[in-house]
Amino acid sequence: MTIKELHDNIDCSNEKDIELLKDFIRIPSLNDNHQGISKCVNFLTELLDSCGFFTKTIQTEGNPIIYAEAIVDKDKPTLMFYGHYDVQPTGALNLWKSSPFVPTIKDGRLYGRGTGDGKGQLLINILGVKNYIDTVGKLPVNIKFIIEGEEETGSSSLEKFAKENKDLLKADLVYMADASLALDDTPLVALGSRGVMRLNLEIQTAYADNHSGNIGGGIENASWELIKALASIVDDKGKVLIDGFYDDVLEVSKEDMDMIEQIPFDRVKLAEIFEVKSIDKDALDFFMDSTLRPALSINNISSGYAHFKIDNKIPGRAEAEIEIRMAYNQRPEKIKTLIEDFVSRVNPQIKITPIDNDVLPSRSIIKADNLNSIVDSISKVTTKKPIIVPSWGGSLPSFIWSEILEIPSILVPYANIDENNYGPNENIRIDLFNQGIKITSQIIDDFESIIKS
């Protein structure tokens, strides 16, 4: 069997693989949809069982974890794939051109919640293994899968499971498919990711809303008090004004900067993709700010009742969710304390509560020869050579591999840059879905030589 024959067989099974993806997307695996979560777990375990894997479902305090393994030879290297089956909420359904859980093909793309973020790219890795087995008959190396259902809320069950099962999760490399390619379908290999923590800020200035005509100007307005506190946290450029916030951020090395400068940049194209008026930063600052430096965002803010056009009242309560994407070496405990101390000085009435599990920032150390071999393997499939980047701007539980299991890991995105994950009309291009399956199968075929390089 030649690798060309394997890739040809993947092309031949494309329609069947897309139908399988449709079946996967139809399952509403929202974090709090227990019926959908259960169906999703059954779908994945049955698929992995059909590939000949030993599969185990682990019940947790949250959503189940799936572990699967195919050990062909204990003396062979082990490649472990990570993925998640939980998806983001759909948001406003009226903004979707088709129902989020009714997968729809249009203009070479498959639309549906989870097509790009999570489920689609997890399935790509499974199908890369399945197509390899179907074509060749057996795997050349040991393969493991670790799949969770809480990635969107901080991976707390996976973190606990990893601490208790270090021997079970031994591997030579953890391979994650998530996020998107760069502009012009340029492949990326990321060595880490930013961390994330979320905090809820709440203020109550009155036990009930009051009439803005009868008493407006005479009492505190919860909305204004919260807005003033939020506005004091950052300057007009987005720089955090809290003393000590940047103390643990490491200086960006010349090597990291050289990597970042290789990423294609076109501010007009990027503004169009992300649907903003313009991007005013130059390439280096744009990618440094969105991948290596910390960022503090307001995710949502609520007060009063916004469904009436006229609502003459002074809100007695207001709340907001803020999110901190932490740079490598920052720690959530310290950041939380700094924010609490700062906000309490601005307005001691504001109560701060953590949301979900914190995800630590991570950075993986991989030998240069191994990394170059991975790039060469991916290049056998893609028309462009992958760019190695020090970090991805989003957050994955990569710290579990680097800090708990002490296993090197890489992130290799397969989705299109305009996948619109988290938003309406999430999608994945069918050609990139097929390309991803080929890349995974190629990595499997080359893995032993990658590890020995």
Secondary structure, DSSP 8 states (H G I E B T S, - for coil): --HHHHHHHHHHTHHHHHHHHHHHHTS--BTT-HHHHHHHHHHHHHHHHHTT-EEEEE--SSS-EEEEEE-S-TTS-EEEEEEE--B-----GGG-SS-TTS-EEETTEEESTTSSSSHHHHHHHHHHHHHHHHHHSS-SSEEEEEEES-GGGT-HHHHHHHHH-TTTT--SEEEE--SB-BGGGB-EEESEE-EEEEEEEEEES-SS-EEHHHHTTTS--HHHHHHHHHHTTB-TT--B-STTTTTT-----HHHHHHHTTS---HHHHHHHTT-S---S-HHHHHIIIIIS-EEEEEEEEES-TTSS---EE-SEEEEEEEEEE-TT--HHHHHHHHHHHHHHH-TT-EEEEEEEEE--EE----HHHHHHHHHHHHTTSSS--EEES-BSS--THHIIIIII---EEE---B-TT--TTSTT-EEEHHHHHHHHHHHHHHHHHHHHHHH-
